[in-house]
Amino acid sequence: MKIVQLTDPHLVPRGTLLRGIDPEARLRACLAEIEAHHRDAAALVVSGDVTDLADRPSYQLFRDILAEFSLPPLHITVGNHDRRSVFGAVFPDHLAPDGYAHSRFDLGEHVGLLLDTWTKGTHAGSFDRLRLDWLGAQLAEGHKPVLMFMHHAPVKVGLKRLDQIALKGEEEFWDVIAPFRSRIRHLFFGHMHRNVAGSWRGIPFTVAAGLTHQVMLDFQTEIVRHIEVEPYFSIILVNDRDIVVHPHAIRDVRIIDIIPDTTAPAYTL
């Protein structure tokens, strides 16, 4: 099974730039690649920060661009740069009846859970009781293994400013998911603008870098320092034993094909 994760488009109104970067062009490049090579994916998950300023024209632009491409089944949640009310006005089908941008989706032998960590007035994330209860109910339903997607991560990564705006209420979150720990195969995050991987309390996780600026690997500064790199999305391959995540950059590259030489020793590349 294949899943595509796309995060942090930070879309701005058409014709404008974000710190010298064109988020619309980057989004189109990623979607064109997904349409060309990954339409067979079971899901396309957009894990938040759809827009940069949570303005309605940017959400409408995102909706209109998506409609131009043939894509896998779409699942979207919000991040700290979004605003749930404006997002919901443009994407009502991606809000649950309780008003949150969380959802459960079928992945054959697995269950996908997309969580809403948006919290008003802060760039950090958190869950209120209603969202935690929803999550607990979803985990308690059935016995399939779970792949969980969300914007904010509960794990600290050593980058000071990012750690200040991580998911708050880590213990409360853990208390809900701990009884189901054996069924949670992987956690997928956005928000950090870096490709990061590791484990949190024994659960493997991956952070996707996103489409716009990337955060520098700077363990000293208290601010977020950005660098301009290619837009990224992730291709996730899942079977009943293994999960493999390929961070994929969109760039103009020269492809060099190496034809295997069957007469050469096996160790020769």
N, C-alpha and C positions, 0 to 999 in steps of 0.2 A: 504494500500500500504506500502511496505517495501523498504527502501533504505539503502545501506551500505556505510558508509564513512570510507575510509582508508587514513591516511595522514602521511607524513614524514617518508617514509621507509629508507631514507638516505643510499641507497644501495652502497656498495663498491665492488671492483673487487673480484671475487670468490677466496676464500682461505685467505682473509685478514679480519682484525677486525677493528671496529670503537671504539676507546677508551675501548677496552676490550670486546666489544659486537659484536655478529655475526648478522648483519642485514639480511643476507640471511636466516638464520635459523628462525629468527623472522617473516620474510615475509612469508616463507613457512608455518609456524604454523598458521598464520592468514588466509592465503588462504585455507588451508585445512579445517579450521573451517567454513569458508564462503561456501566452496563447500559442506560440509557435512550438514549444517543447514540453509543456506540462499541463495540457488540457486533460490529461488522463488522471490528474490528481483527484483524490477523494474530497478535498476541501482546499479552499484558499482562505486563510485566516489573516485578518488585518487586526493587529493587536494594539491599536490605540494611537493617539496623536494624529488623527486623520488630518486635522488642520493645525495651523500654527496659532491663530487668534480666535478660533471658535466662531468665525463669522459665517453667516448663512450662505453668501455667495461662494465661499470656498467649499462648503459641504455640497452645494449644488454642482459645482464644477467636478468634484470627486464623483458624484453620482453619474453625471453626464459622461465622464471619461470611462467609467466602468462599463457603461452601456455600449460603448464602441467596440468592445472586445468580447470574444467568446472565451469564457473563463470557467474554472471549476466552481462548484457550489460555494457561495460566499458567506462568510461569518465575520462580523465586525463588532468590535467593542471600542470603548473610549479610553483616552489617556489624560494626563494632567493638562495638556494644551487644548483639550476639547471642552465642550459644555454640553451636558447630557440633554438639556431641553432643546437646544438648537439642533444637535445631532438627531434627536428623535423626531423633530419636525420634518427633516429631510429623509430620514431612514426609519420610519415608524415600524417597519417589519423587523428591525433589528433591536427593538426594545421588547422585553418580556412584559406580560400583563401587569407586573408589579412596578413597571417604570424604569427598571435597570437594564443596562446593555449587557446582560449575561444570557447565556444560552447553552443548551445541551444538543449535541448533534451526533448522528449515527455514523460510525466509521467501521461498519462491518463487525469484526470481532472485537473492536474497541469502542469506547465512548469518548467523544470530545467534549470538554467543558471549557467554555470561554467565560472568563470572570470580568466583572466590572469593578475596578479599583479607584475610579474617579472620586475625588473628594473636594468639595468647594473650598476655595480660598487658600489652597496650598498646592505645591508641586509634588508633595509626597502622596502616597496612596494609602487607603485604608478600607476596611469593611465595617459596615454597621451590622447590627444584630440580624436585620432582615436578610442581608446578603449572606451572612454566615449560615443562617438557618436554611436558606435556599441551597447553598453548597452542600451542607450536611445531608439534606434530603436527596439531592442528586447522587451523592456518593453512596447513599444507603439503598438506592434503587438498582437492583440487578447485581450481577457478579462479574461483569466484563472489566478488563483492564482499562485504565483511564489515562488519557493524554490531556493535560491541563494547560490552557493558554491564558495569559493575563498581561497587563501593561507593566505594573510595578513588581519588583522582585523583593522577597523578604530577606534575601541574602545580602550581606555587606561585601563589597569587592575591593576595598582599600583605596578607592578614589574618593577623597573627602567630601566633595560637594554631592556626588551621586549617593553616597551613603547617607547624607542628611535628608535626601528626598526619596529614600527607598520606601517600601511598604511598612507602615506602622502597624502595631498590634500583632507582631509576629507570633507571640504566644497564643493569642486567641485563634489565629488562623491555624496554627499547628494543632491546637486542641480539637478542632473540627476535623481535620484530615487524618490525624494520627491513627484513629481506629481503622482506617482504610489504607494505611501505608502500603500494604503488600500489593494493592491493586493499582497504585499510582506509578505508572512506568516512567513518566518524564514530565518536567515542567518547562514551559516555553515562555520567555519574557521579551519585552521590548524596553523602551524608556532610556536605556543606558547609552545608546548610540555607539556601541562597540560590540564586536563579536566576543562573547565571554562564555565559558563553559565550566562546569564543576558539579558539585553535589551539595545539596542543602539538607542537613539532617538525614543524610543517606539517600536522598532522592536525587537522581541526575537532573540537571537543568542546562538549558541553553538560552543565551540572550542573542537576539538578532540585531545587527548593527543599524539597519534602517536605510532610508533613502536619501537623507540630507547630510548634514555635517557629522563627522565622527569625533567623539571625545578623545583627546590626547591621553596617552598613558603617562600621567603625571601624578605621582603619589604625594606630592608636597603641597600643591596649591589648594586653596580653599574655594576657588572659583572653577567654573567649567570652561576649559579651553578647547576650542573646536579646531579641527583641520578639515580641509575639503578633500574627500576621497570619492571613489565611484559609489553609486547607489548599490545597496545589497538587498537581496532577499534570501530566504533559506528553503532548501529542498530537504524534506524529512522523509526518510524511507523506514518503514516499519514492517517487521514480521513478528511471528510469535516468539522469537528469541532475541532479536537485536533491534536497536534503533540507531540509525545513522543520520547525522545532520550535516548537510553541505552548505556552508555560507557561500553565496554566489554573487560575484560582482559583475555589474554590467559595464563593459568597456569594449573599445575597439581594439582587438588583439590580432596578432598574426598567429595563425594556427600552424603548428609544426607537427606533422604526422610522422611517427616513427614506425616503420614497417618492421615487424619482428624478423630477424635473421635466423632461420631454423638451423643454419649450419654453424652458428656461433655458440660458444659456451653459454649455459643457462644464466650465468651471472652478468652477462654483458647487456648494457642498456643502450 
